[in-house]
């Protein structure tokens, strides 16, 4: 016999109390509630799939990892609009800053390898797609933390990081690397910046040639209650007219550059090999990746990508999502999908799953058919 709802569920205390005035949500709860009251709020409420989307994307926006500033709540009167806003506000209040050393004990052994594996997160903040080309690269007796390639134009990106406040030594190293590595974009990441160093980065943007770009990025690490630490990259200084530069670089990459031509030729070869995939969304483009929606809502996407040294694919959520909602759907099927796809689940703090790549010398056209297969 199938159990009834009454047999399976135990109503919380006060659920049938007709005096429900104290159960009506008010926006001032966000300011007036204590931490214990906030915990009680979540303990007595079920987080629906729709609310999870709002919470994950709202927190991503607050953390500087989403460019979506507006969310329209469409429920009818009494359908939970205020409830959802209160939930987001209470959760945002629980963000706790932690010492980055608690997440990565050693800069060279822990943080640099992590960042090298998560350049997509940094790239979203900068507005450029990045492909890692090396770590701890020797230059004049020093070692540059990370070298990457700007996939818009193929230029060299230097990333120098510190799990501490900036110092003169690292500023000097950056100038040394700039000359020795022919980098065009320099990204200095630190947990805090001294004013003279911010002034130096600003002056470099003001007084160097237009094709040189300097960033000062502040690293924060936060968690909610006892959650895993999550990094937040905050842009303190960016190049002058950077947004205009990005638009021009993107257009040039897709239309005229050597990198753009290389990608168009690759996707042309891909469709010659698998012409039916055009109906799935594969197209000839100057970008490094194509997104193939798995469902009509676009909540699950397969991303195919090509770089100079490897090709690959992964599963991800829609743009701006942090992967939380997709993880909820994939977790129950994790073992089955790993067996079918031949790839590990693979999620750490990012929004990508089942990431699989194979290294090829893509400058050699003879490797393309094998890479495509």
C-alpha positions as CSV (number, residue, x, y, z in Angstrom):
1,X,0.0,0.0,0.0
2,X,1.3,3.5,-0.9
3,X,1.8,5.6,2.2
4,X,-0.2,8.8,2.5
5,X,1.3,12.3,2.8
6,X,0.1,12.5,6.4
7,X,2.0,9.2,7.2
8,X,5.1,10.4,5.4
9,X,5.3,14.0,6.6
10,X,5.3,15.6,10.0
11,X,4.0,19.2,9.9
12,X,6.2,21.7,11.6
13,X,5.0,23.3,14.8
14,X,2.5,26.1,14.1
15,X,1.7,25.0,10.5
16,X,-2.0,24.8,11.3
17,X,-2.1,27.9,13.5
18,X,-4.7,30.2,12.1
19,X,-2.8,33.2,13.4
20,X,-0.4,33.4,10.5
21,X,0.5,37.1,10.6
22,X,3.9,36.3,11.9
23,X,4.5,33.9,9.0
24,X,4.1,36.6,6.3
25,X,7.4,37.6,4.8
26,X,8.6,41.2,4.9
27,X,11.7,42.7,3.3
28,X,12.9,44.2,6.6
29,X,13.5,40.7,7.8
30,X,16.8,40.8,6.0
31,X,18.0,43.6,8.3
32,X,16.1,42.7,11.5
33,X,16.8,38.9,11.6
34,X,19.5,37.5,13.8
35,X,21.7,34.7,12.4
36,X,19.7,32.2,14.4
37,X,16.4,33.5,12.9
38,X,18.0,33.3,9.4
39,X,18.9,29.7,10.1
40,X,15.4,29.0,11.2
41,X,14.0,30.6,8.0
42,X,15.9,28.1,5.8
43,X,15.2,25.2,8.2
44,X,11.5,25.6,7.8
45,X,11.4,26.2,4.0
46,X,12.0,24.0,1.0
47,X,14.4,25.5,-1.6
48,X,12.7,24.8,-4.9
49,X,14.5,24.5,-8.2
50,X,13.4,28.0,-9.2
51,X,14.6,29.5,-6.0
52,X,18.0,27.7,-6.4
53,X,18.4,29.5,-9.7
54,X,17.7,32.9,-8.1
55,X,20.0,32.2,-5.2
56,X,22.9,30.9,-7.2
57,X,22.8,33.6,-9.9
58,X,22.1,36.3,-7.4
59,X,25.1,35.4,-5.3
60,X,27.2,35.1,-8.5
61,X,26.2,38.7,-9.3
62,X,27.1,39.9,-5.8
63,X,30.4,38.1,-6.1
64,X,31.2,39.8,-9.4
65,X,31.1,36.6,-11.4
66,X,27.9,37.3,-13.4
67,X,27.0,40.3,-15.7
68,X,23.3,39.8,-15.2
69,X,22.0,42.6,-12.9
70,X,18.2,42.2,-13.2
71,X,15.9,39.3,-12.3
72,X,12.1,39.5,-12.9
73,X,10.0,37.5,-10.4
74,X,6.9,36.4,-12.2
75,X,4.8,34.6,-9.5
76,X,1.3,35.8,-9.0
77,X,0.3,37.6,-5.8
78,X,1.1,35.4,-2.8
79,X,3.3,33.2,-5.0
80,X,6.6,33.9,-3.2
81,X,8.2,37.0,-4.7
82,X,9.0,38.6,-1.3
83,X,9.9,35.2,0.1
84,X,12.5,34.7,-2.6
85,X,13.9,38.2,-2.1
86,X,14.2,37.6,1.7
87,X,15.9,34.2,1.1
88,X,18.5,35.9,-1.2
89,X,19.1,38.7,1.2
90,X,19.5,36.4,4.2
91,X,21.9,34.2,2.4
92,X,24.0,37.1,1.1
93,X,24.4,38.3,4.7
94,X,26.0,35.0,5.6
95,X,29.0,35.5,3.3
96,X,32.1,35.2,5.4
97,X,35.5,36.4,4.3
98,X,38.3,33.9,5.1
99,X,42.1,34.0,4.8
100,X,43.1,32.9,1.3
101,X,45.8,30.8,3.0
102,X,43.1,28.6,4.5
103,X,42.1,27.7,0.9
104,X,45.6,27.5,-0.6
105,X,48.4,27.1,1.9
106,X,51.2,27.8,-0.5
107,X,51.2,30.2,-3.4
108,X,53.4,28.3,-5.8
109,X,52.4,24.8,-4.9
110,X,48.7,25.3,-4.4
111,X,47.2,28.6,-5.6
112,X,49.1,28.9,-8.9
113,X,48.2,25.3,-10.1
114,X,44.5,26.0,-9.0
115,X,44.4,29.2,-11.0
116,X,46.0,27.6,-14.0
117,X,43.3,25.0,-14.0
118,X,40.5,27.7,-13.6
119,X,41.6,30.4,-16.0
120,X,38.1,30.4,-17.4
121,X,36.9,32.1,-14.1
122,X,39.6,34.8,-14.4
123,X,38.9,35.2,-18.1
124,X,35.2,35.9,-17.4
125,X,36.2,38.7,-15.1
126,X,38.7,40.2,-17.6
127,X,36.4,39.7,-20.5
128,X,38.8,37.6,-22.6
129,X,39.1,33.8,-23.1
130,X,42.4,32.4,-21.8
131,X,44.4,29.3,-22.7
132,X,47.2,28.4,-20.3
133,X,50.6,27.9,-21.9
134,X,52.9,27.6,-18.9
135,X,53.5,28.0,-15.2
136,X,56.6,29.1,-13.3
137,X,58.2,30.2,-16.6
138,X,61.9,31.2,-16.0
139,X,62.9,34.8,-16.9
140,X,66.2,36.4,-15.9
141,X,66.6,34.5,-12.7
142,X,62.9,34.8,-11.7
143,X,59.8,32.6,-12.5
144,X,56.6,34.0,-14.0
145,X,53.6,32.4,-12.3
146,X,51.4,31.8,-15.3
147,X,51.6,32.5,-19.0
148,X,48.4,32.3,-21.0
149,X,47.2,33.1,-24.5
150,X,44.4,35.6,-25.2
151,X,42.3,33.5,-27.6
152,X,40.8,36.7,-29.1
153,X,44.1,37.7,-30.8
154,X,46.7,35.1,-29.8
155,X,48.7,37.6,-27.7
156,X,50.6,36.7,-24.5
157,X,49.0,37.2,-21.1
158,X,51.2,37.3,-18.0
159,X,49.6,36.5,-14.6
160,X,51.5,37.3,-11.5
161,X,49.8,36.4,-8.2
162,X,50.4,37.0,-4.5
163,X,48.5,35.5,-1.5
164,X,49.4,38.7,0.4
165,X,49.5,42.5,0.1
166,X,51.5,43.8,-2.9
167,X,55.2,44.6,-2.6
168,X,57.9,46.4,-4.6
169,X,59.6,43.1,-5.5
170,X,56.6,41.8,-7.4
171,X,56.2,45.1,-9.3
172,X,59.8,44.9,-10.4
173,X,59.4,41.3,-11.4
174,X,56.4,42.2,-13.5
175,X,58.4,44.8,-15.4
176,X,61.2,42.3,-16.0
177,X,58.7,39.7,-17.3
178,X,57.1,42.3,-19.5
179,X,60.3,42.7,-21.4
180,X,61.4,39.1,-21.4
181,X,58.2,37.4,-22.4
182,X,56.7,39.9,-24.9
183,X,53.4,40.0,-22.9
184,X,50.7,42.4,-24.0
185,X,48.3,41.9,-21.1
186,X,49.6,41.9,-17.5
187,X,47.4,40.7,-14.6
188,X,48.6,41.3,-11.1
189,X,46.5,39.4,-8.5
190,X,46.9,40.0,-4.8
191,X,44.8,39.9,-1.6
192,X,45.3,43.7,-1.2
193,X,47.1,46.5,-3.0
194,X,49.2,49.3,-1.6
195,X,48.2,52.8,-3.0
196,X,51.6,53.3,-4.7
197,X,51.2,50.1,-6.6
198,X,47.7,51.0,-7.8
199,X,49.1,54.3,-8.9
200,X,51.9,52.5,-10.8
201,X,49.5,50.2,-12.7
202,X,47.3,53.2,-13.6
203,X,50.3,55.2,-14.9
204,X,51.4,52.2,-17.0
205,X,47.9,52.1,-18.6
206,X,48.1,55.9,-19.2
207,X,51.6,56.1,-20.6
208,X,52.4,52.8,-22.5
209,X,51.3,52.0,-26.0
210,X,47.7,51.1,-26.6
211,X,48.3,47.4,-27.2
212,X,49.6,47.0,-23.6
213,X,47.0,46.3,-20.9
214,X,47.5,46.2,-17.1
215,X,45.1,44.9,-14.5
216,X,45.1,45.0,-10.7
217,X,42.8,42.2,-9.4
218,X,42.0,41.9,-5.7
219,X,41.5,38.3,-4.5
220,X,38.8,37.6,-1.9
221,X,37.9,34.2,-0.6
222,X,34.4,33.7,1.0
223,X,32.2,31.0,2.2
224,X,28.6,30.7,3.4
225,X,28.4,29.1,6.8
226,X,30.5,25.9,6.5
227,X,30.5,25.7,2.7
228,X,33.7,25.2,0.6
229,X,35.8,28.4,0.1
230,X,34.9,30.3,-3.1
231,X,37.3,32.8,-4.8
232,X,36.1,36.3,-5.9
233,X,38.2,38.3,-8.4
234,X,37.6,42.0,-8.0
235,X,38.9,44.4,-10.7
236,X,40.5,47.5,-9.0
237,X,42.2,48.8,-12.2
238,X,41.6,48.0,-15.8
239,X,43.1,49.4,-19.0
240,X,41.7,52.6,-20.4
241,X,38.8,52.1,-22.8
242,X,38.9,48.4,-22.1
243,X,35.3,47.7,-23.1
244,X,35.8,49.3,-26.5
245,X,39.1,47.4,-26.9
246,X,37.2,44.1,-26.1
247,X,34.6,44.8,-28.7
248,X,37.2,45.6,-31.4
249,X,39.3,42.6,-30.4
250,X,36.4,40.2,-30.5
251,X,35.3,41.5,-33.9
252,X,38.9,41.3,-35.3
253,X,39.3,37.8,-33.8
254,X,36.2,36.5,-35.4
255,X,36.6,38.2,-38.8
256,X,40.2,38.9,-39.7
257,X,42.8,37.5,-37.3
258,X,45.0,34.4,-37.9
259,X,43.4,32.9,-34.8
260,X,39.9,33.5,-36.1
261,X,40.8,32.0,-39.5
262,X,42.3,29.0,-37.8
263,X,39.0,28.4,-35.9
264,X,36.8,28.9,-38.9
265,X,38.9,26.4,-40.8
266,X,38.6,23.9,-37.9
267,X,34.8,24.2,-37.6
268,X,34.5,23.8,-41.4
269,X,36.5,20.6,-41.2
270,X,34.4,19.5,-38.3
271,X,31.2,19.9,-40.2
272,X,32.7,18.2,-43.2
273,X,33.3,15.2,-41.0
274,X,30.0,15.4,-39.1
275,X,27.6,17.4,-41.3
276,X,24.5,16.2,-39.2
277,X,25.9,18.1,-36.2
278,X,24.9,21.4,-37.9
279,X,21.4,20.6,-36.8
280,X,22.6,20.4,-33.2
281,X,24.1,23.9,-33.3
282,X,27.7,23.4,-34.6
283,X,28.5,26.3,-37.0
284,X,31.5,27.8,-38.7
285,X,32.6,30.6,-36.4
286,X,35.7,32.5,-35.4
287,X,35.3,31.7,-31.7
288,X,37.1,28.9,-29.9
289,X,34.0,27.1,-28.8
290,X,30.4,26.2,-29.8
291,X,27.6,25.6,-27.4
292,X,25.1,22.9,-28.0
293,X,21.9,23.1,-25.8
294,X,20.8,19.7,-24.6
295,X,17.3,20.8,-23.6
296,X,14.8,23.4,-24.9
297,X,15.4,25.7,-21.9
298,X,19.1,25.8,-22.5
299,X,19.8,24.8,-18.9
300,X,22.3,22.1,-19.9
301,X,24.9,22.8,-22.5
302,X,27.6,20.8,-24.2
303,X,30.6,23.0,-25.1
304,X,33.0,21.9,-27.8
305,X,36.2,23.8,-27.9
306,X,39.5,24.0,-29.8
307,X,42.8,25.5,-28.8
308,X,46.3,25.6,-30.3
309,X,47.5,22.6,-28.3
310,X,44.4,20.6,-27.4
311,X,40.7,20.1,-28.1
312,X,37.9,19.1,-25.7
313,X,34.4,19.3,-24.5
314,X,32.5,19.7,-21.2
315,X,29.0,20.0,-19.8
316,X,28.0,23.4,-18.3
317,X,24.9,25.4,-17.4
318,X,23.7,28.7,-19.0
319,X,25.8,31.8,-19.1
320,X,26.1,33.5,-15.7
321,X,25.2,30.3,-13.7
322,X,27.6,28.9,-11.2
323,X,26.7,25.2,-11.8
324,X,24.7,24.7,-8.6
325,X,21.4,23.9,-10.3
326,X,23.0,21.7,-12.9
327,X,24.9,19.8,-10.2
328,X,21.7,19.0,-8.4
329,X,20.4,17.4,-11.6
330,X,23.7,15.6,-12.5
331,X,24.7,14.3,-9.0
332,X,22.2,11.4,-8.9
333,X,23.4,10.3,-12.4
334,X,27.0,10.9,-11.7
335,X,28.3,7.2,-11.8
336,X,26.1,6.3,-14.8
337,X,27.2,9.4,-16.8
338,X,30.9,8.8,-16.0
339,X,30.6,5.3,-17.4
340,X,28.8,6.4,-20.5
341,X,30.8,9.5,-21.3
342,X,34.2,8.1,-20.3
343,X,35.0,11.2,-18.4
344,X,35.2,12.1,-14.7
345,X,32.5,14.2,-13.1
346,X,35.3,16.7,-12.5
347,X,33.6,19.6,-10.7
348,X,35.6,21.5,-8.0
349,X,34.5,25.1,-7.5
350,X,33.7,25.8,-11.1
351,X,30.6,25.4,-13.2
352,X,31.9,22.8,-15.7
353,X,31.4,19.1,-15.6
354,X,32.7,16.0,-17.3
355,X,35.6,18.0,-18.8
356,X,37.5,15.9,-21.3
357,X,40.4,17.1,-23.4
358,X,43.1,15.6,-25.6
359,X,46.4,17.2,-26.5
360,X,47.3,17.7,-30.1
361,X,49.5,19.9,-32.2
362,X,46.6,21.7,-33.9
363,X,49.0,23.7,-36.1
364,X,49.5,20.4,-38.0
365,X,46.4,20.0,-40.1
366,X,47.2,16.2,-40.3
367,X,46.0,15.9,-36.7
368,X,42.6,17.5,-37.3
369,X,40.6,14.4,-38.3
370,X,41.9,12.5,-35.3
371,X,41.2,15.4,-33.0
372,X,37.7,15.8,-34.4
373,X,36.9,12.1,-34.0
